[in-house]
Amino acid sequence: LKELSRFLGYSEKYASDVFQRCMGRPFSTHLKQLRLDRAISMLREKGHTISKIAESIGFSDAFAFSHFVKRAVGCSPMEYRRQQLRQADRA
């Protein structure tokens, strides 16, 4: 939000209000969804460690990332990856 407001030349509060009016949801909700989408995409690929995924989407540690994913999808990142790989093997 800080970068967006600086880019637009607005205060953070005003940029947040404009974002919500235009996008229909708060900036923080939008950012969380973007991070989750990216994490899910990376978890479906085999070449990324959990800690690298966490780092690449802006988490300071794998524990916080794991908590984020578990709240969003109902299981840990590792379990989600296992489920996705099992489903891919069946297809």
N, C-alpha and C positions, 0 to 999 in steps of 0.2 A: 504494500500500500504506500509505503514511504517513497519507493521508486516511481510508482505510478503518479503519485501526487506531484513529485518533483518534475516528472516528464510533462505533466499537464500544466504545471505552474499554479496549482491549487493547494490549499491546505489539505492535510490528510482527512480531516472531517468532511470537507466539501467534496473531495475526490471520492470518499466512501459513499456519501449521499448520492452523487451522480452515478456511481457504479451501480448502486442498488436500484435506482430508478431505471437505468438502461437495461440492466441484466435481470432484474426481478429477484435478485437474491444478494445477500451481503457479500462483500469481497472475501471475507474469511471463509464462508461456505464454498464459494467458487474455488478458492485456492485449495481447500481441503479436497474437493472433488478432483481437481487437476492432479494433485499429488497422489490420490488414491488410484486414479486411472493409470498414471505412469507406473506406480508400484505394481499394480495388477499385471500390466503389460510385461514388466521386467520379470515378475515372478513366473510368468508362463514360459520364459526363455531359460535355458539351462546355464548360460554363461555368467550369471551374476550371483555373487554371494549376497546373503541377507544384509550384511553390514555395508556392502557397496551400494545396494539399492537404497538403504536408509540414507546414506551419505549423499547420494545423487539427487534425492528429492528433498533434501534440506533438514534431515534429522541429525541431531548431534550424536545420537547413539542408537544401537540396534534395539535396546529395550523400549525406548520411546516409540520407535517405529513399529515394533511388534504390538505394543498396546494400541496404537493407532489402527493398525490393520485388523486386529482382533475385534475392536469395537465396530469397525466398518463391515466386516464380512463374517464375523462369528467364529473365526479360528485364527491360529497363529500364521504368520507368513510361511513358515516351513510346512505346516499342515495344508495350507491352501495350495502351495506348490505341489505337494504330493498328490492331492486330489486332482489337480489340473493335469499332471503328468499321467496319472492313471486313466483319466478320461481320454486323453490323447492317444494312449496306447490301445484303448478299446476301439477307437474310431478307425 
